[in-house]
Amino acid sequence: MSGIQVVQTNAFSRAYKRLHRNQQADVDEAIAAIVANPTLGEAKKGDLAGVFVYKFTCVGQLFLLAYEYDPVTRLLLLVGTHENFYRSLKR
């Protein structure tokens, strides 16, 4: 990692702690992927402008990882399934 700082919001760390170990491993891989290439996620518009959402498979289920980035930091906003994801994200 080339000096990129990964920062978690409280919402992200709470959601992450609720996951099982094998799910956390998949989330860790997704985080590594966006640290390496932050443009992987889909840029959101409107209320969520500036937020990117990366979709990945986590133990056979579709998970979403919301984040913001600039050249030196990756701010992890939220991780979870699609259910209520965007509603939680807007809070």
C-alpha positions in Angstrom: 0.0 0.0 0.0 1.4 3.3 -1.1 0.7 5.4 2.0 -3.1 5.2 1.6 -5.0 5.7 4.8 -8.2 3.7 5.3 -10.7 5.3 7.6 -13.9 3.7 8.9 -17.1 5.5 10.0 -18.9 4.2 13.1 -21.7 2.8 10.9 -19.1 0.8 8.9 -17.4 -0.6 12.0 -20.7 -1.6 13.6 -21.9 -3.4 10.4 -18.5 -5.0 10.0 -18.5 -6.4 13.6 -21.8 -8.1 13.0 -20.5 -10.1 10.1 -19.1 -13.7 10.5 -15.4 -14.3 10.1 -15.7 -15.7 6.5 -17.8 -12.7 5.5 -15.2 -10.3 7.1 -12.6 -12.0 4.9 -14.6 -11.2 1.8 -15.1 -7.6 2.9 -11.4 -7.3 3.6 -10.7 -8.4 0.0 -13.2 -5.8 -1.3 -11.5 -3.1 0.8 -8.1 -4.1 -0.6 -9.6 -3.9 -4.1 -10.9 -0.4 -3.7 -7.7 0.8 -2.0 -5.8 -0.5 -5.0 -8.3 1.0 -7.5 -10.9 3.4 -6.0 -12.7 3.8 -9.4 -14.1 0.2 -9.2 -17.2 1.4 -7.4 -20.1 3.1 -9.1 -20.4 6.9 -8.5 -23.7 7.9 -6.9 -25.7 11.0 -7.8 -28.1 13.3 -6.1 -28.2 13.0 -2.3 -25.3 10.6 -2.4 -23.0 12.6 -4.7 -19.4 11.9 -3.9 -20.2 8.4 -2.6 -19.1 5.3 -4.5 -20.6 1.9 -4.1 -18.7 -1.3 -4.9 -20.7 -4.5 -5.3 -19.1 -7.8 -4.5 -20.0 -11.4 -3.7 -19.7 -12.3 0.0 -20.2 -15.9 0.8 -22.6 -16.3 -2.2 -24.6 -13.2 -1.4 -24.4 -9.7 -3.1 -22.9 -7.2 -0.7 -22.4 -3.4 -1.2 -19.5 -1.4 0.2 -20.0 2.4 0.2 -17.0 4.7 0.4 -15.6 8.1 -0.5 -12.0 8.6 -1.6 -9.3 11.1 -2.4 -5.7 10.5 -3.4 -4.5 9.7 0.1 -7.6 8.3 2.0 -10.4 5.8 1.6 -13.3 6.6 3.9 -15.4 3.4 4.4 -19.0 4.5 5.0 -21.1 1.3 5.1 -21.1 -2.4 4.2 -24.0 -4.8 3.9 -26.7 -6.4 1.8 -28.8 -4.3 -0.6 -31.8 -4.4 1.8 -32.2 -0.9 3.4 -28.6 -0.2 2.3 -29.2 3.2 0.7 -31.7 4.3 3.4 -29.1 3.6 6.1 -26.4 5.3 4.0 -28.4 8.6 3.8 -28.4 8.9 7.6 
